[in-house]
Amino acid sequence: MPIKVSSCLVEAMQSEARRAFPRECCGILLGQGNLVDGILPARNIHPQPETHFEIDPQKLVDAHRSARRGGSQVLGYYHSHPNGLARPSATDARMAASDGAVWAIITAGRVTFWRAGDAGFAALPYETAAR
């Protein structure tokens, strides 16, 4: 089943990636089921932000607390590959939990979606909806 995401959220992730260049941007995908209905940009706290990302842990805690209070669920994460491909890198594969989370990867002009699982990442089709 494809992920559904509004075109304005795709544009917001691309805009964030452009602003962060040459560093990786990162954040949290929010929603319900297969619908991404929000993003929560986060500070990249990794000491090498040009080639790696680490989401600010406080943002993760805040997002999960909000979900427990009835807000949007944490569906997964997004980050950019400023000079890379729109697919999970070897580092992404090593660092990802096989928890079924959705990952969005942003490159110049492109966003792709993936699901992290026991066998690694699987590409996810997605549909954009009007704003």
Phi, psi and omega in degrees: 000131183289152171285141176247132182212142180286151179298330180291329177287322175299314179297322180296319178294319179295320179296318178297319179297320178296318180295324183282338184310134011269011178271160175280133170271164178202162179180191188242136175268128182244151176163202180221132178059237179260012181255117172273113183247005177189160173231150178235095179301145181226156176287135175275110185263006180294140180293344176237069188290350177287336184229358182216164174221152171213119182290136176308118184303328180296324177298319179297314179300313181299318181295318179291323176296317178299318179297319179295334178272007177105002178283184178302146180280154173279109179272331183169212192218160173224154173200164181255156170244089187305324181232027185235195183266160181274050177213161181299137177276173175299322177295316177303315182297321179291323188270340186284139171281147179271059188254006180082007180295150175271136176240133171250134179239129186249130171232183180302109175077011184212141172232131176238156181239144185219155173242130179275128180215186182301327181266014182103210181265140173242133178296139178246127172292153176217155179240137175261142177248159177299160181306000000 
